[in-house]
Amino acid sequence: MEQNIELKNCCLRYNISGSGPVIVLLHGYLENLFVWDTITPALEKTFTVLRVDLPGHGKSECSESKISMEFMAGCVKQLLDKLNIKKVFLIGHSMGGYVSLAFTEMFPELLSGICLFHSNPYADSAEKKASRLADVDAVLNGGKEDLANRAIPNLFASQNLQKFSGEVERVKSIARATSNDGVIGALKGMANRPDRSDVIINTEVPVSFILGKYDKLIPPDLVEKMKTSFKKARFLILKNSGHMGYIEEPNQAIEAIRSVVR
């Protein structure tokens, strides 16, 4: 059941279902809580599943001009307080992983663990920052639909585009429905986020990665860098996925999540 809660500078939409230990699913950029529909029914048999529209996305309206990862993490914390939830396992997809790391830095006492799902802890390169700011200009000039049409197919493994053409269109529609202010705010927030490698190295909670073999945004050399840097973390690779494993390999993603949640 979808619900809304008023927070400072944000109205947050969320959905909570199932029973058992609480897992929080945090979606990525240009997404909303419905992207998790492919795996939620299975997960809620074992867990209490809390899905959130992050600020500026879905129906979570936000008045911030730059929506930082710390701001998003703070909104998630306020929601947990309102729901009287004391301990969670965070699963963050892409941008949601950046939010999960900010949350880990800010509120470690609330965590039983985190999973970076097609995500990484690194700050944007100068080239990536420039690309995000170019996307800001594009949205300001009426190019949001073009941005969605270009960005979403790139998230899927090339060999999966035809098989999942309906899902590609569904995710595109979610992206197109994201408000201009939300898209711009998130782009600015991601472009200015810090490197949080030290959070993974120093945290006392378990950290896991679920990654896709054919992810164009997290290529094999970056995966190897993370494996070398984060010896305590657990790495699981979805062998037929790009950046959207919960759609491209839902059964394998469900089993991966069940194996890492503690």
C-alpha positions as CSV (number, residue, x, y, z in Angstrom):
1,M,0.0,0.0,0.0
2,E,1.4,3.4,-1.0
3,Q,1.6,6.0,1.7
4,N,3.0,9.6,1.9
5,I,4.7,11.3,4.8
6,E,5.5,15.0,5.1
7,L,9.1,15.8,6.0
8,K,11.1,19.0,6.1
9,N,11.6,20.1,2.4
10,C,10.1,16.9,1.1
11,C,7.0,14.8,0.9
12,L,8.1,11.2,0.7
13,R,6.1,8.4,-0.9
14,Y,6.8,4.9,0.3
15,N,5.4,1.3,0.3
16,I,5.8,-1.2,3.1
17,S,4.8,-4.9,2.8
18,G,5.7,-8.4,4.0
19,S,7.0,-9.4,7.4
20,G,10.4,-10.3,9.0
21,P,13.6,-8.3,9.1
22,V,13.4,-4.9,7.4
23,I,15.1,-4.4,4.1
24,V,15.0,-0.9,2.5
25,L,15.1,-0.8,-1.3
26,L,16.5,2.5,-2.6
27,H,16.1,3.0,-6.4
28,G,18.4,4.7,-8.8
29,Y,18.4,7.9,-10.8
30,L,15.4,8.4,-13.0
31,E,13.6,5.6,-11.2
32,N,10.9,5.2,-8.5
33,L,9.8,2.5,-6.1
34,F,7.9,0.6,-8.8
35,V,11.2,-0.5,-10.5
36,W,11.4,-3.1,-7.7
37,D,8.1,-4.7,-8.7
38,T,9.9,-7.7,-10.3
39,I,11.4,-8.9,-7.1
40,T,9.3,-7.5,-4.2
41,P,6.6,-10.2,-4.2
42,A,9.3,-12.9,-3.5
43,L,11.2,-10.8,-1.0
44,E,8.2,-9.9,1.1
45,K,7.7,-13.6,1.9
46,T,10.9,-13.4,4.0
47,F,11.3,-9.7,4.8
48,T,9.5,-6.6,5.6
49,V,10.2,-4.6,2.4
50,L,10.2,-0.9,2.6
51,R,10.4,0.8,-0.8
52,V,10.9,4.6,-1.1
53,D,10.6,7.2,-3.8
54,L,13.8,9.1,-3.1
55,P,13.4,12.9,-3.0
56,G,12.7,14.4,-6.4
57,H,11.7,11.1,-7.9
58,G,8.3,9.4,-8.3
59,K,5.9,11.3,-6.1
60,S,8.4,12.4,-3.5
61,E,8.3,16.2,-4.2
62,C,11.4,18.1,-3.0
63,S,12.1,21.8,-2.7
64,E,15.9,21.4,-2.7
65,S,17.7,22.8,-5.8
66,K,20.6,20.4,-5.3
67,I,19.4,17.1,-3.9
68,S,22.5,15.7,-2.2
69,M,23.0,12.1,-1.2
70,E,23.2,13.2,2.4
71,F,19.8,15.0,2.1
72,M,18.3,11.8,0.7
73,A,19.8,9.7,3.4
74,G,18.4,12.1,6.0
75,C,15.0,11.8,4.5
76,V,15.2,8.0,4.8
77,K,16.3,8.3,8.4
78,Q,13.3,10.6,9.1
79,L,11.0,8.0,7.5
80,L,12.4,5.2,9.7
81,D,11.9,7.3,12.8
82,K,8.3,8.0,11.8
83,L,7.7,4.3,11.3
84,N,9.6,3.4,14.5
85,I,12.0,1.1,12.7
86,K,15.2,0.6,14.6
87,K,17.3,-1.6,12.4
88,V,17.4,-2.1,8.6
89,F,19.4,-3.6,5.8
90,L,19.9,-1.1,3.0
91,I,19.9,-2.2,-0.7
92,G,20.7,0.6,-3.0
93,H,20.6,0.5,-6.8
94,S,23.0,2.8,-8.6
95,M,22.2,6.3,-7.1
96,G,20.5,4.4,-4.3
97,G,23.9,2.9,-3.5
98,Y,25.4,6.4,-3.1
99,V,22.5,7.2,-0.7
100,S,23.2,4.0,1.2
101,L,26.8,4.9,1.7
102,A,25.9,8.4,2.9
103,F,23.4,6.7,5.3
104,T,26.1,4.3,6.5
105,E,28.4,7.3,7.3
106,M,25.7,9.3,9.0
107,F,23.6,6.6,10.8
108,P,25.6,3.4,11.2
109,E,23.8,2.4,14.4
110,L,20.6,1.7,12.4
111,L,22.2,-0.8,10.0
112,S,22.5,-4.5,10.0
113,G,24.3,-4.3,6.6
114,I,24.2,-2.7,3.2
115,C,24.3,-3.9,-0.4
116,L,25.5,-1.8,-3.3
117,F,23.4,-3.1,-6.2
118,H,25.1,-2.0,-9.5
119,S,26.7,0.8,-7.6
120,N,30.2,1.9,-6.4
121,P,31.6,4.3,-3.8
122,Y,33.7,6.5,-6.0
123,A,33.2,10.2,-6.7
124,D,32.5,11.3,-10.3
125,S,35.5,11.8,-12.5
126,A,35.9,15.3,-14.1
127,E,34.5,13.8,-17.4
128,K,31.4,12.3,-15.6
129,K,30.7,15.6,-13.8
130,A,30.8,17.5,-17.0
131,S,28.4,14.9,-18.5
132,R,26.0,15.3,-15.7
133,L,26.1,19.1,-16.0
134,A,25.5,18.8,-19.7
135,D,22.4,16.7,-18.9
136,V,21.2,19.5,-16.5
137,D,21.4,22.0,-19.4
138,A,19.6,19.5,-21.7
139,V,16.7,19.2,-19.2
140,L,16.5,23.0,-18.8
141,N,16.2,23.2,-22.5
142,G,13.4,20.7,-22.8
143,G,15.4,17.6,-23.4
144,K,14.3,15.4,-20.6
145,E,12.5,12.9,-22.9
146,D,15.6,12.6,-25.1
147,L,17.7,12.0,-22.0
148,A,15.4,9.2,-20.8
149,N,15.3,7.6,-24.3
150,R,19.1,7.7,-24.4
151,A,19.9,6.7,-20.9
152,I,17.6,3.9,-20.1
153,P,18.5,1.4,-22.9
154,N,22.1,1.9,-21.9
155,L,21.3,0.4,-18.5
156,F,20.5,-3.0,-20.0
157,A,23.0,-5.5,-21.4
158,S,22.9,-5.2,-25.2
159,Q,21.8,-8.8,-25.7
160,N,18.9,-8.2,-23.4
161,L,17.3,-5.2,-25.0
162,Q,15.0,-7.1,-27.3
163,K,14.0,-9.7,-24.6
164,F,13.1,-6.9,-22.2
165,S,11.8,-4.4,-24.6
166,G,8.6,-4.0,-22.6
167,E,10.5,-3.4,-19.4
168,V,12.8,-0.9,-21.2
169,E,9.7,1.1,-22.2
170,R,8.3,0.8,-18.6
171,V,11.5,2.2,-17.1
172,K,11.6,4.9,-19.8
173,S,8.0,6.0,-18.8
174,I,9.1,6.2,-15.2
175,A,12.1,8.3,-16.2
176,R,10.0,10.7,-18.3
177,A,7.6,11.1,-15.4
178,T,10.4,12.3,-13.1
179,S,10.0,16.0,-12.5
180,N,12.5,18.4,-14.2
181,D,13.5,19.7,-10.8
182,G,14.0,16.2,-9.4
183,V,16.2,15.2,-12.4
184,I,18.3,18.4,-12.1
185,G,18.6,18.2,-8.3
186,A,19.8,14.6,-8.4
187,L,22.3,15.3,-11.2
188,K,23.8,18.1,-9.2
189,G,23.8,16.0,-6.0
190,M,25.6,13.1,-7.8
191,A,28.1,15.3,-9.4
192,N,29.1,16.7,-6.1
193,R,29.1,13.6,-4.0
194,P,32.4,12.6,-2.3
195,D,34.4,9.4,-2.6
196,R,33.2,7.1,0.1
197,S,35.7,4.3,-0.2
198,D,36.7,4.9,3.4
199,V,33.1,4.2,4.6
200,I,33.3,0.7,3.1
201,I,36.8,0.1,4.6
202,N,36.0,1.4,8.0
203,T,32.4,0.4,8.6
204,E,31.7,-2.4,11.1
205,V,28.5,-3.5,9.2
206,P,28.7,-6.1,6.4
207,V,29.0,-4.7,2.9
208,S,28.0,-6.6,-0.2
209,F,28.0,-5.8,-3.9
210,I,25.7,-7.3,-6.5
211,L,27.0,-6.5,-9.9
212,G,26.3,-7.3,-13.6
213,K,28.8,-8.9,-15.9
214,Y,27.7,-6.7,-18.8
215,D,27.2,-3.5,-16.9
216,K,28.3,-0.6,-19.1
217,L,28.5,1.8,-16.1
218,I,30.5,-0.5,-13.9
219,P,32.9,-2.3,-16.3
220,P,35.1,-5.3,-15.4
221,D,38.2,-3.1,-14.6
222,L,36.2,-1.2,-12.0
223,V,34.8,-4.4,-10.5
224,E,38.4,-5.7,-10.2
225,K,39.5,-2.4,-8.6
226,M,36.7,-2.7,-6.0
227,K,37.5,-6.4,-5.3
228,T,41.2,-5.4,-4.7
229,S,40.3,-2.4,-2.5
230,F,37.5,-3.8,-0.4
231,K,38.7,-7.2,0.9
232,K,36.1,-7.5,3.6
233,A,33.2,-6.9,1.2
234,R,31.3,-9.7,-0.5
235,F,30.9,-9.7,-4.3
236,L,28.2,-11.5,-6.3
237,I,28.1,-11.2,-10.1
238,L,24.9,-11.7,-12.1
239,K,26.2,-13.4,-15.3
240,N,23.5,-12.2,-17.7
241,S,22.8,-8.7,-16.5
242,G,23.8,-5.2,-17.3
243,H,22.9,-2.5,-14.8
244,M,19.3,-3.7,-14.2
245,G,19.8,-7.1,-12.6
246,Y,16.5,-7.1,-10.7
247,I,14.8,-7.0,-14.2
248,E,17.3,-8.9,-16.3
249,E,17.8,-11.8,-13.8
250,P,15.1,-11.4,-11.2
251,N,15.4,-14.9,-9.7
252,Q,19.2,-14.7,-9.4
253,A,18.8,-11.2,-7.9
254,I,16.4,-12.5,-5.3
255,E,18.7,-15.3,-4.3
256,A,21.6,-12.9,-4.2
257,I,19.8,-10.6,-1.9
258,R,18.6,-13.4,0.4
259,S,22.2,-14.6,0.6
260,V,23.6,-11.2,1.7
261,V,20.9,-10.0,4.1
262,R,21.9,-10.6,7.7
